[in-house]
Amino acid sequence: MTLSLVLRLTARDWRAGELRLLLAALLVAVGTVSAISLFVDRLHRALLAESATFLAADAAISSSFEFPEAFREAARAADLGLAETIGFPSMVFAEEPSNFRSQLAGVKAVAEDYPLRGILRVADVPFGEAQVTRDTPERGEVWLDSRLFPALDVEPGDQVSVGYEKFTVRRALVSEPDRGGGLFAMGPRLLMHIDDVPATRVIQPGSRIDYRLLLAGDDQALQGVRDAIEDQLRPNYRWISAREASPFIERAVGRAESFLLLGGLLAVLLAGIAVALGANRYAKRHFDHVGVLKTLGATPRSILTGYLGLLSLVGALGVALGLALGLLAHQGILIALGSFIPTELPLPGE
């Protein structure tokens, strides 16, 4: 079959409406799959990005020991964001001559770059209106959980003691992105500067300390750092990914992935059925056409080549239009479900 004959057959089948039905089935199939795939991909990446806020980073290294300098050098070499925190329980004292009070608190000492992901919320007064801040406590000051103010009977501007060092209370701490679910996570919190920890002399042999090295960057760079320090991680250091930051988050992301994957598989199944039915109908209606072509001297090879060219042309057109339709349809899904999605989804391809 010549190219001109293929084009004439295509035009004839189009006018007869047979190719329109096949093209419509292909449009629905490709559009459905691409729309759901785009939505699932964007929602999945948004879930992972949101889970990173619960770690205050894209990944972290946790240990009860201080980190070797090789860990920091590997992170800097990969151009990753880097921040350190030290967490430990400690008694906090308000030492007024007429009022001696103490309270056990979960202390977190942070560097200036904390947090790498997520936000800190503070208030100027205890139980006051929360506001987002990119600052961290300066040297010599602490931020207290609102519950600590009445427990210690202090106000902003007063002094409290942690270990052997006195600090000025500056703000009320409302929330931290990586508060987590440990033993002291539900208790009152105290935030301080990491360089003030040595002066407190709280960290002693046998102390329960949680050192964390927070990392932020793309997945490839993070994996490169992990591979570079893999031999040094065990047994004293643990690599934590964003989805491992909390078992609750990991289970939620896993369930969401399973649900979205099921939706994608159903879309592929329905799309395949639609194309198969359309192709079957088209093939049955062309049995006689193939017989006529054979009586006119066309070889099976030429007939196969001609119909493959025809179907390839329809397929290319259907895929192109289906992708465009899928892009528009997935925007419609976002508009319809926008009120149920509490976070902004990343753009396709980001």
C-alpha positions in Angstrom: 0.0 0.0 0.0 1.3 3.4 -1.0 1.3 6.5 1.3 -1.4 8.1 -0.8 -3.6 5.1 -0.4 -3.0 5.1 3.4 -4.0 8.7 3.5 -7.1 8.1 1.4 -8.1 5.2 3.7 -7.5 7.4 6.7 -9.7 10.2 5.3 -12.4 7.8 4.3 -12.5 6.1 7.8 -12.5 9.5 9.4 -15.5 10.7 7.4 -17.3 7.4 8.2 -16.8 8.0 11.9 -14.8 4.8 12.5 -11.5 6.5 13.3 -13.3 9.1 15.4 -14.6 6.4 17.8 -11.1 4.9 18.1 -9.5 8.3 18.6 -12.1 9.2 21.2 -11.3 5.9 23.1 -7.6 6.7 22.9 -8.2 10.3 24.1 -10.2 9.1 27.1 -7.5 6.5 27.9 -4.5 8.7 27.6 -6.3 11.7 29.2 -7.4 9.6 32.2 -4.1 8.0 32.8 -2.1 11.3 32.4 -4.5 13.3 34.6 -4.4 10.8 37.4 -0.7 10.2 37.0 0.0 14.0 37.2 -2.2 14.4 40.2 -0.8 11.4 42.0 2.8 12.5 41.3 2.2 16.0 42.6 0.3 14.9 45.6 3.0 12.3 46.4 5.8 14.9 46.2 3.8 17.3 48.3 3.3 14.6 51.0 7.0 13.9 51.1 7.8 17.6 51.2 5.3 18.1 54.0 6.7 15.2 55.9 10.1 16.8 55.8 8.8 19.7 57.9 8.2 17.2 60.7 12.0 16.5 60.7 13.0 20.2 60.2 15.1 18.9 57.3 15.1 16.6 54.3 17.2 14.1 56.2 19.0 13.9 59.6 21.7 11.9 61.4 20.8 11.1 65.0 23.1 9.8 67.7 23.8 9.9 71.4 27.4 10.7 70.5 28.9 13.9 68.9 29.4 13.8 65.2 32.8 13.4 63.5 33.9 16.3 61.4 33.8 14.0 58.3 30.0 14.1 58.4 30.0 17.9 58.2 32.6 17.9 55.5 30.7 15.5 53.4 27.5 17.6 53.7 29.4 20.8 52.8 31.1 19.1 49.8 27.6 18.1 48.5 26.4 21.7 49.0 23.7 20.6 51.4 22.0 22.8 54.0 23.4 22.0 57.4 22.2 22.7 60.9 22.8 21.0 64.3 20.6 20.5 67.4 21.2 18.9 70.8 18.3 17.7 72.8 18.3 16.6 76.5 16.0 16.6 79.5 17.0 19.0 82.3 15.6 20.8 85.4 14.9 24.5 84.9 15.1 26.7 87.9 13.6 30.1 88.7 15.8 31.3 91.5 14.1 34.3 93.1 15.0 35.0 96.8 11.4 34.7 97.8 10.3 32.1 95.2 12.4 29.0 94.4 10.7 26.9 91.7 11.8 24.2 89.4 10.4 22.2 86.5 11.6 19.3 84.3 11.8 20.4 80.6 12.9 19.0 77.3 15.7 21.3 76.3 16.7 21.8 72.7 19.8 23.7 71.7 19.8 24.9 68.1 22.1 26.7 65.6 21.2 29.8 63.7 20.2 27.9 60.5 17.5 25.9 62.4 15.0 24.8 61.0 16.0 23.8 57.5 12.4 22.8 56.7 9.2 23.9 58.5 8.7 26.9 60.6 9.1 28.1 64.2 6.1 29.7 65.9 6.6 32.0 68.9 4.6 34.5 70.9 5.7 37.7 72.7 3.8 36.7 75.9 2.8 33.3 77.3 -0.3 31.8 75.6 -0.2 34.9 73.2 -0.9 35.0 69.5 1.5 32.8 67.6 3.7 34.4 65.0 6.2 32.8 62.5 9.8 33.6 63.0 13.1 32.8 61.2 15.1 33.8 64.2 16.5 31.5 66.9 17.5 32.3 70.5 20.6 34.4 70.8 23.5 33.6 73.2 22.4 34.1 76.8 18.6 33.9 76.2 16.0 31.1 76.1 12.5 30.7 74.7 10.1 28.8 77.1 7.1 26.8 76.4 4.0 28.8 77.6 3.4 26.1 80.2 6.7 26.8 81.9 5.9 30.5 82.6 3.2 29.7 85.3 5.1 26.6 86.5 8.2 28.7 87.2 6.3 31.9 87.9 8.4 34.0 85.5 7.7 36.6 82.8 9.6 37.6 79.7 12.7 39.4 80.8 13.2 37.3 84.0 16.1 34.9 84.4 16.1 31.1 84.7 18.9 28.6 85.3 19.8 25.6 83.3 22.6 23.7 84.9 25.3 26.2 86.0 24.2 29.0 83.7 21.6 31.7 83.9 19.6 32.8 80.9 17.1 35.6 80.1 13.7 34.5 79.1 12.9 36.3 75.8 9.9 34.7 74.1 7.2 32.0 74.5 7.8 29.0 72.3 4.6 27.9 70.6 5.7 25.1 68.2 8.7 23.5 66.6 8.5 21.5 63.3 10.5 18.5 64.7 9.0 18.2 68.1 8.5 14.5 67.5 7.0 11.9 69.7 9.7 11.0 72.2 9.5 10.6 76.0 9.8 14.3 76.7 7.9 15.5 73.5 4.7 16.0 75.5 6.3 17.9 78.3 7.2 21.6 78.4 10.0 22.7 76.1 12.9 25.1 76.3 14.8 26.4 73.3 18.4 27.8 73.6 21.5 28.6 71.5 23.7 25.6 70.8 26.9 27.5 71.8 25.5 28.0 75.4 25.4 24.2 76.1 29.0 23.8 77.4 28.5 26.6 79.9 25.5 24.7 81.5 27.7 21.7 82.2 24.6 19.6 81.9 26.1 17.1 79.5 28.0 14.5 81.5 29.1 10.9 80.9 25.9 8.8 80.9 23.6 11.8 80.1 20.7 11.1 77.8 21.5 13.2 74.8 20.1 13.4 71.3 22.5 14.9 68.8 21.1 15.7 65.4 22.7 16.8 62.2 20.0 18.2 59.9 20.5 18.1 56.1 18.6 19.8 53.3 19.0 19.3 49.6 17.9 17.2 46.6 17.5 13.4 46.9 20.6 12.7 44.7 22.9 14.8 46.9 21.5 13.3 50.1 22.0 9.8 48.8 25.6 10.7 47.8 26.4 11.9 51.3 24.8 8.8 52.8 26.9 6.6 50.6 30.1 8.5 51.4 29.6 8.1 55.2 27.8 4.7 55.2 30.8 2.9 56.8 30.9 5.4 59.7 27.2 5.4 60.5 27.0 2.0 62.2 26.5 1.2 65.0 26.4 4.6 66.7 24.7 6.9 64.2 21.3 6.5 62.5 20.3 8.1 59.1 16.7 9.3 59.2 14.8 10.2 56.0 11.9 12.6 56.0 9.3 9.9 55.9 11.0 8.1 58.8 10.9 11.1 61.0 7.9 9.7 62.7 6.2 6.3 62.5 2.9 8.1 62.2 4.1 10.1 59.2 5.6 7.0 57.6 2.3 5.0 58.0 0.3 8.0 56.6 2.5 8.4 53.6 2.5 4.7 52.9 -1.2 4.5 53.0 -1.6 7.5 50.8 0.9 5.9 48.3 -1.1 2.7 48.3 -4.4 4.5 47.7 -3.0 6.7 44.9 -1.4 3.7 43.3 -4.7 1.8 43.4 -6.4 4.8 41.7 -3.7 4.8 39.0 -4.0 1.1 38.3 -7.8 1.4 38.0 -7.3 4.2 35.5 -4.9 2.2 33.4 -7.3 -0.8 33.5 -10.3 1.3 32.4 -8.2 3.0 29.7 -7.0 -0.3 28.4 -10.5 -1.7 28.2 -11.7 1.4 26.3 -8.9 1.2 23.7 -9.4 -2.6 23.3 -13.1 -2.2 22.6 -12.5 0.6 20.1 -9.8 -1.4 18.3 -11.8 -4.5 18.3 -14.8 -2.7 16.7 -12.5 -1.1 14.1 -10.9 -4.4 13.2 -14.2 -6.3 12.7 -15.5 -3.6 10.4 -12.4 -3.8 8.2 -12.4 -7.6 7.5 -14.2 -7.0 4.2 -11.9 -4.1 3.3 -8.8 -6.3 3.7 -10.4 -9.0 1.6 -11.1 -6.5 -1.2 -7.5 -5.2 -1.1 -6.2 -8.8 -1.4 -8.4 -9.5 -4.5 -6.9 -6.3 -6.0 -3.4 -7.7 -5.6 -2.2 -6.2 -2.3 0.2 -8.5 -0.4 -0.3 -9.2 3.3 2.9 -7.3 4.0 1.7 -4.2 2.2 -1.7 -4.4 3.9 -0.1 -4.8 7.3 2.3 -1.9 6.7 -0.5 0.4 5.5 -2.8 -0.3 8.5 0.1 0.1 10.9 0.9 3.5 9.3 -2.8 4.5 9.6 -3.0 3.4 13.2 0.3 5.0 14.1 -1.0 8.3 12.7 -4.1 8.0 14.8 -2.1 6.8 17.8 0.3 9.8 17.7 -2.6 12.2 17.3 -4.5 10.5 20.2 -1.5 10.5 22.5 -0.7 14.2 21.8 -4.3 15.4 22.3 -4.8 13.0 25.3 -1.8 14.4 27.1 -3.1 17.9 26.6 -6.5 16.8 27.8 -4.9 15.1 30.8 -3.1 18.3 31.7 -6.4 20.2 31.7 -8.3 17.5 33.5 -5.8 17.2 36.3 -6.2 21.0 36.9 -9.9 20.3 37.1 -9.2 17.6 39.7 -7.1 20.1 41.7 -9.9 22.7 41.6 -12.5 20.1 42.6 -10.4 18.8 45.5 -8.7 22.0 46.4 -10.5 22.4 49.7 -9.4 18.9 50.8 -5.7 19.5 50.1 -4.2 21.7 52.9 -0.9 22.2 51.3 0.3 23.7 48.0 1.2 21.1 45.4 4.6 21.4 43.5 4.3 22.1 39.8 4.6 19.2 37.4 8.2 18.4 36.7 9.6 20.3 39.7 
